[in-house]
Amino acid sequence: MNESIFIVHIVLVVGFSFWALKMGKTALSAWIALQAVLANLFVIKQISLFGLHVTCSDVFAIGSIFGLNLLREYYGAKTAKKALWSCFFVMVCFVVMAQIHLLYTPSPLDQTHPAFASILASSPRLLLTSLAVFFLVQQIDLKLFGWMREKMGQVPLSIRNAGSVVATQFLDTLLFSLVGLWGLMENLFDIILLSFLIKAAVIACMTPLTHFAKRFVKRETA
């Protein structure tokens, strides 16, 4: 079942990205920020996928980069940079508000606080590492994709997007594993390899669908 859900998940993320693209740069920027929050929220859940133990947040992490590349491609670097900083702002706000939420003493009638605590009270090390690495990777992707667009503008968007995302997601996997998981997990090399293979599978599934992006572009004035 997980493999089927995985494929549907990818198609839905790409579909929502195209829907946001059709609505315009504001909606696409909001979708990028939402995926960043979801990626950091869902990273603590582990699933079995193709016989491997992975998290279920990789699709959102790659989807956010994909949305950022769409912004850069169709609305320019300035718009993409604004979206990137807005994304970082939303992520920081989420982290702070989540901790504020946990500070409230629950009512004797409340039955939800243990669940919130289990989900939101992640290790500060993991949370801060995830936040910092995600933002850094988006910055690098923005510059790399811009360079590829300038130097290889004749190459289809799907290929340029796949190339930039593969490079940045390898860096994301490596940095998060070394900084966030060092000393906490055994067989760190296996974790890095398996996580990157899953991300590569997501990218491979998304790439053919990227050909349809131009059909959804809403042209806007600055």
C-alpha positions as a LaTeX table, in Angstrom:
\begin{tabular}{lrrr}
\hline
Residue & $x$ (\AA) & $y$ (\AA) & $z$ (\AA) \\
\hline
Met1 & 0.00 & 0.00 & 0.00 \\
Asn2 & 2.77 & 2.48 & 0.85 \\
Glu3 & 4.22 & 2.28 & $-2.64$ \\
Ser4 & 0.84 & 3.08 & $-4.21$ \\
Ile5 & 0.29 & 5.98 & $-1.81$ \\
Phe6 & 3.81 & 7.18 & $-2.61$ \\
Ile7 & 3.01 & 7.46 & $-6.33$ \\
Val8 & $-0.31$ & 9.19 & $-5.65$ \\
His9 & 1.47 & 11.55 & $-3.24$ \\
Ile10 & 3.94 & 12.61 & $-5.94$ \\
Val11 & 1.20 & 13.16 & $-8.51$ \\
Leu12 & $-0.82$ & 15.24 & $-6.04$ \\
Val13 & 2.14 & 17.42 & $-5.10$ \\
Val14 & 2.93 & 18.08 & $-8.77$ \\
Gly15 & $-0.77$ & 18.68 & $-9.47$ \\
Phe16 & $-1.10$ & 21.19 & $-6.65$ \\
Ser17 & 2.10 & 22.88 & $-7.86$ \\
Phe18 & 0.58 & 23.31 & $-11.32$ \\
Trp19 & $-2.68$ & 24.53 & $-9.78$ \\
Ala20 & $-0.78$ & 27.13 & $-7.73$ \\
Leu21 & 1.20 & 28.10 & $-10.87$ \\
Lys22 & $-2.07$ & 28.63 & $-12.72$ \\
Met23 & $-3.32$ & 30.88 & $-9.88$ \\
Gly24 & $-0.16$ & 32.97 & $-10.03$ \\
Lys25 & 3.07 & 33.70 & $-8.21$ \\
Thr26 & 1.40 & 34.56 & $-4.89$ \\
Ala27 & $-0.34$ & 31.19 & $-4.68$ \\
Leu28 & 2.82 & 29.38 & $-5.77$ \\
Ser29 & 4.86 & 31.18 & $-3.10$ \\
Ala30 & 2.31 & 30.17 & $-0.46$ \\
Trp31 & 2.40 & 26.55 & $-1.67$ \\
Ile32 & 6.21 & 26.50 & $-1.40$ \\
Ala33 & 6.06 & 27.76 & 2.20 \\
Leu34 & 3.34 & 25.26 & 3.12 \\
Gln35 & 5.39 & 22.36 & 1.77 \\
Ala36 & 8.43 & 23.54 & 3.74 \\
Val37 & 6.38 & 23.44 & 6.95 \\
Leu38 & 4.90 & 20.04 & 6.10 \\
Ala39 & 8.35 & 18.62 & 5.31 \\
Asn40 & 9.69 & 19.66 & 8.71 \\
Leu41 & 6.52 & 18.52 & 10.51 \\
Phe42 & 6.30 & 15.08 & 8.91 \\
Val43 & 10.01 & 14.24 & 8.97 \\
Ile44 & 9.66 & 12.39 & 12.29 \\
Lys45 & 7.31 & 9.73 & 10.87 \\
Gln46 & 9.08 & 6.69 & 9.43 \\
Ile47 & 7.56 & 4.39 & 6.84 \\
Ser48 & 8.56 & 1.26 & 4.93 \\
Leu49 & 8.92 & 1.94 & 1.22 \\
Phe50 & 10.24 & $-0.60$ & $-1.29$ \\
Gly51 & 11.66 & $-2.52$ & 1.65 \\
Leu52 & 13.51 & 0.52 & 3.03 \\
His53 & 12.86 & 2.52 & 6.20 \\
Val54 & 12.50 & 6.20 & 5.28 \\
Thr55 & 10.60 & 9.31 & 6.34 \\
Cys56 & 7.49 & 10.44 & 4.49 \\
Ser57 & 8.57 & 14.08 & 4.11 \\
Asp58 & 10.88 & 13.76 & 1.09 \\
Val59 & 8.10 & 14.40 & $-1.43$ \\
Phe60 & 7.30 & 17.74 & 0.23 \\
Ala61 & 10.96 & 18.77 & 0.43 \\
Ile62 & 11.45 & 18.12 & $-3.28$ \\
Gly63 & 8.05 & 19.62 & $-4.10$ \\
Ser64 & 9.05 & 22.86 & $-2.41$ \\
Ile65 & 12.27 & 23.04 & $-4.47$ \\
Phe66 & 10.25 & 22.21 & $-7.59$ \\
Gly67 & 7.87 & 25.09 & $-6.85$ \\
Leu68 & 10.81 & 27.43 & $-6.29$ \\
Asn69 & 12.26 & 26.43 & $-9.66$ \\
Leu70 & 8.92 & 27.13 & $-11.34$ \\
Leu71 & 8.91 & 30.61 & $-9.81$ \\
Arg72 & 12.48 & 31.21 & $-11.01$ \\
Glu73 & 11.65 & 29.92 & $-14.49$ \\
Tyr74 & 8.45 & 31.87 & $-15.13$ \\
Tyr75 & 8.52 & 34.89 & $-12.78$ \\
Gly76 & 12.22 & 35.65 & $-12.40$ \\
Ala77 & 14.94 & 35.55 & $-9.77$ \\
Lys78 & 13.58 & 38.50 & $-7.77$ \\
Thr79 & 10.22 & 36.82 & $-7.22$ \\
Ala80 & 11.89 & 33.52 & $-6.32$ \\
Lys81 & 14.16 & 35.20 & $-3.76$ \\
Lys82 & 11.18 & 36.93 & $-2.13$ \\
Ala83 & 9.40 & 33.60 & $-1.95$ \\
Leu84 & 12.48 & 31.99 & $-0.40$ \\
Trp85 & 12.67 & 34.54 & 2.41 \\
Ser86 & 8.91 & 34.31 & 2.94 \\
Cys87 & 9.32 & 30.55 & 3.22 \\
Phe88 & 12.04 & 30.95 & 5.84 \\
Phe89 & 9.86 & 33.42 & 7.78 \\
Val90 & 6.94 & 30.98 & 7.80 \\
Met91 & 9.17 & 28.10 & 8.94 \\
Val92 & 10.61 & 30.12 & 11.83 \\
Cys93 & 7.12 & 31.26 & 12.86 \\
Phe94 & 5.88 & 27.68 & 12.82 \\
Val95 & 8.73 & 26.51 & 15.06 \\
Val96 & 8.18 & 29.33 & 17.56 \\
Met97 & 4.38 & 29.00 & 17.61 \\
Ala98 & 4.62 & 25.22 & 18.04 \\
Gln99 & 6.72 & 25.67 & 21.17 \\
Ile100 & 4.33 & 28.35 & 22.49 \\
His101 & 1.45 & 25.93 & 21.93 \\
Leu102 & 3.17 & 23.31 & 24.06 \\
Leu103 & 3.74 & 25.75 & 26.93 \\
Tyr104 & 0.02 & 25.98 & 27.67 \\
Thr105 & $-1.07$ & 23.72 & 30.52 \\
Pro106 & $-3.82$ & 21.45 & 29.18 \\
Ser107 & $-7.23$ & 21.24 & 30.79 \\
Pro108 & $-8.01$ & 18.08 & 32.81 \\
Leu109 & $-10.57$ & 17.34 & 30.08 \\
Asp110 & $-8.03$ & 17.61 & 27.28 \\
Gln111 & $-6.92$ & 14.40 & 25.57 \\
Thr112 & $-4.85$ & 15.86 & 22.73 \\
His113 & $-1.82$ & 17.36 & 24.48 \\
Pro114 & 0.26 & 14.12 & 24.56 \\
Ala115 & $-0.21$ & 13.80 & 20.81 \\
Phe116 & 0.81 & 17.42 & 20.20 \\
Ala117 & 3.80 & 16.98 & 22.51 \\
Ser118 & 4.90 & 13.82 & 20.70 \\
Ile119 & 4.73 & 15.53 & 17.29 \\
Leu120 & 5.83 & 19.09 & 18.05 \\
Ala121 & 8.39 & 18.60 & 20.82 \\
Ser122 & 11.03 & 17.25 & 18.46 \\
Ser123 & 14.66 & 17.36 & 19.44 \\
Pro124 & 15.84 & 20.98 & 19.11 \\
Arg125 & 18.93 & 19.66 & 17.35 \\
Leu126 & 16.85 & 17.90 & 14.67 \\
Leu127 & 14.44 & 20.81 & 14.29 \\
Leu128 & 17.12 & 23.49 & 13.96 \\
Thr129 & 19.22 & 21.29 & 11.67 \\
Ser130 & 16.24 & 20.61 & 9.43 \\
Leu131 & 15.35 & 24.31 & 9.30 \\
Ala132 & 18.90 & 25.48 & 8.57 \\
Val133 & 19.69 & 22.79 & 6.00 \\
Phe134 & 16.37 & 23.21 & 4.19 \\
Phe135 & 16.88 & 26.97 & 3.86 \\
Leu136 & 20.52 & 26.58 & 2.78 \\
Val137 & 19.61 & 23.99 & 0.15 \\
Gln138 & 16.88 & 26.25 & $-1.26$ \\
Gln139 & 19.39 & 29.10 & $-1.53$ \\
Ile140 & 21.85 & 26.88 & $-3.37$ \\
Asp141 & 19.13 & 25.51 & $-5.66$ \\
Leu142 & 18.03 & 29.03 & $-6.56$ \\
Lys143 & 21.58 & 29.98 & $-7.62$ \\
Leu144 & 22.26 & 26.66 & $-9.36$ \\
Phe145 & 18.97 & 26.68 & $-11.26$ \\
Gly146 & 19.57 & 30.31 & $-12.26$ \\
Trp147 & 23.02 & 29.41 & $-13.57$ \\
Met148 & 21.60 & 26.45 & $-15.51$ \\
Arg149 & 18.86 & 28.63 & $-16.97$ \\
Glu150 & 21.45 & 31.17 & $-18.11$ \\
Lys151 & 23.91 & 28.67 & $-19.53$ \\
Met152 & 21.50 & 25.97 & $-20.74$ \\
Gly153 & 18.33 & 27.88 & $-21.55$ \\
Gln154 & 17.70 & 25.67 & $-24.57$ \\
Val155 & 17.59 & 22.55 & $-22.38$ \\
Pro156 & 14.00 & 21.61 & $-21.37$ \\
Leu157 & 12.81 & 22.76 & $-17.94$ \\
Ser158 & 12.26 & 19.16 & $-16.84$ \\
Ile159 & 15.95 & 18.29 & $-17.35$ \\
Arg160 & 17.26 & 21.47 & $-15.73$ \\
Asn161 & 14.91 & 21.03 & $-12.77$ \\
Ala162 & 15.90 & 17.39 & $-12.32$ \\
Gly163 & 19.61 & 18.24 & $-12.48$ \\
Ser164 & 19.43 & 21.02 & $-9.90$ \\
Val165 & 17.17 & 19.05 & $-7.56$ \\
Val166 & 19.35 & 15.92 & $-7.67$ \\
Ala167 & 22.42 & 17.96 & $-6.74$ \\
Thr168 & 20.76 & 19.93 & $-3.96$ \\
Gln169 & 18.92 & 16.95 & $-2.50$ \\
Phe170 & 22.16 & 15.00 & $-2.24$ \\
Leu171 & 23.59 & 17.95 & $-0.32$ \\
Asp172 & 20.43 & 18.13 & 1.82 \\
Thr173 & 20.64 & 14.42 & 2.68 \\
Leu174 & 24.34 & 14.59 & 3.46 \\
Leu175 & 24.19 & 17.71 & 5.66 \\
Phe176 & 21.07 & 16.72 & 7.59 \\
Ser177 & 22.41 & 13.23 & 8.28 \\
Leu178 & 25.85 & 14.39 & 9.37 \\
Val179 & 24.71 & 17.34 & 11.49 \\
Gly180 & 21.35 & 16.09 & 12.77 \\
Leu181 & 21.85 & 12.34 & 13.07 \\
Trp182 & 25.54 & 11.93 & 13.88 \\
Gly183 & 25.83 & 9.97 & 17.12 \\
Leu184 & 22.09 & 9.21 & 17.17 \\
Met185 & 21.88 & 6.59 & 14.42 \\
Glu186 & 23.92 & 3.54 & 13.49 \\
Asn187 & 24.99 & 2.89 & 9.89 \\
Leu188 & 24.80 & 6.56 & 8.90 \\
Phe189 & 26.14 & 5.78 & 5.43 \\
Asp190 & 23.24 & 3.40 & 4.81 \\
Ile191 & 20.77 & 6.05 & 5.94 \\
Ile192 & 22.30 & 8.65 & 3.60 \\
Leu193 & 22.32 & 6.24 & 0.66 \\
Leu194 & 18.77 & 4.96 & 1.15 \\
Ser195 & 17.32 & 8.42 & 1.77 \\
Phe196 & 18.95 & 9.76 & $-1.38$ \\
Leu197 & 17.71 & 6.79 & $-3.44$ \\
Ile198 & 14.14 & 7.52 & $-2.33$ \\
Lys199 & 14.57 & 11.20 & $-3.21$ \\
Ala200 & 15.98 & 10.20 & $-6.60$ \\
Ala201 & 12.87 & 8.06 & $-7.16$ \\
Val202 & 10.66 & 11.07 & $-6.36$ \\
Ile203 & 12.62 & 13.24 & $-8.79$ \\
Ala204 & 12.42 & 10.58 & $-11.50$ \\
Cys205 & 8.64 & 10.40 & $-11.10$ \\
Met206 & 8.25 & 14.20 & $-11.13$ \\
Thr207 & 10.49 & 14.88 & $-14.14$ \\
Pro208 & 8.14 & 13.69 & $-16.94$ \\
Leu209 & 5.28 & 15.69 & $-15.43$ \\
Thr210 & 7.34 & 18.90 & $-15.53$ \\
His211 & 6.82 & 19.05 & $-19.32$ \\
Phe212 & 3.26 & 20.24 & $-18.71$ \\
Ala213 & 4.21 & 23.19 & $-16.47$ \\
Lys214 & 4.13 & 25.87 & $-19.17$ \\
Arg215 & 0.46 & 25.18 & $-19.86$ \\
Phe216 & $-0.44$ & 26.39 & $-16.37$ \\
Val217 & 1.53 & 29.62 & $-16.28$ \\
Lys218 & $-0.44$ & 32.72 & $-15.38$ \\
Arg219 & 1.29 & 35.79 & $-16.74$ \\
Glu220 & 1.24 & 38.68 & $-14.29$ \\
Thr221 & 2.50 & 42.19 & $-14.17$ \\
Ala222 & 5.05 & 43.06 & $-11.51$ \\
\hline
\end{tabular}
